[in-house]
Amino acid sequence: MFEQADTGLHTWAHAMHTRTERFDDVHRHASAITGWQQTYDQLSHGAPSTVLQHMDGQGFQIFHETLDKRVVQQGVAPIGRLCLAMPMSRSQPVLFQGACATADSVSLLQGGQEFSVQAAQGMELLAMTVASDRFEQLTERAFIDSRLRALGRSVNLDVAQNTLAAIRQRLLALVGAAQANPRFPENVAQDTVLQSMLDLLEQGHEQPCARTGNYRVSAYLVRQSQALAMADSETPITVLDICEQLRVSRRTLQRSFVSVTGMRPVDYLRSVRLNAVRRRLQATRASDCTVAHIASDFGFSHLGHFGVAYKALFGEQPSRTARVR
């Protein structure tokens, strides 16, 4: 499937790495994806079990992740990269930048762009990135009217099922071949990723606004609510405070949270603060900062109630969370 042809690309001196990792913590899973500034907040209860398969080369990347918990992902795409993501699960759609992304769609991010993803429980995602400058060289030849610029800053594209299936199979086969052969030619891998991205952008069609409008409004309210809640993390904000600051009714806010996250605002925002506590615990020494102090920093004044909520969400007591040594 991967014949070494004269593609005009050279073999990079940079060593290509391909590996499969399993995690019992969504924060460590997120930090393992090279080049991405991002946080994963776990929303559904219980100890997670996630799988991350990724390939990193000079100027390209593929990662294939499976999450068994509902997760909200936020961050910034790698600078100097063009990124395409393909949800693979047909059980529940993913909310990408406030728009519904299904197993028949592709989501686009450009380098340095902020993103927000509401990942359903059991989400499986295949994504790839390429160096923007290299891709632009190709698009000058492939797209007379510069289709990439016409697509704008971010978008979800509808792609024919047979096209998506073929490209997914091509990328997963590439990762498998590189894992089986440590000397797999990096220029061949890069060419496969570049061609896959060109195929998707060339054959994809932007989703109509009517299909994304309602999701975007609800997702915007959720993102703004989370920003308000974390702006002063020591003082938990109330739902009525959020309604007043965002100038929306309580019913509108409740409906937006349920449609986007499947949770009530108070439960969602508490989970976000618990995730912030967990990240702080993992980043500090027990001798430098106690559990009680960190919990208080994020608005949990009753240590007993905090401990119960923490264990329910993550499947372990906060005192059992691994700290820096």
Buried (B, 14 or more C-beta within 10 A) or exposed (E): EBEEEEEEBEEBEEEBEBEEEEBEBBBBBBBBBEBBBBBBBBBBBEEBEBBBBBBBBBBBBBBBBBBBBBBBBBBBBBEBBBBBBBBBBEEBBBBBBBBBBBBBBBBBBBBEBEBBBBBBBBBBBBBBBBBBEBBEEBBEEBBEEEBBEEBEEBBBBBBEEEBBEEBBEBBBEBBEBBBEEEEBBBBBBBBBBBBBBBBBBEBBEBBEEEEBEBBBBBBBBBBBBBEBBBEEBEEBBEBEBBBEEBEBEEEBBBBBBBBBBBBBBEBBBBBBBBBBBBBBBBEBEEEEBBBBEBBBBBBBEEBEEBBEBBBEBBBBEBEEBEBEE
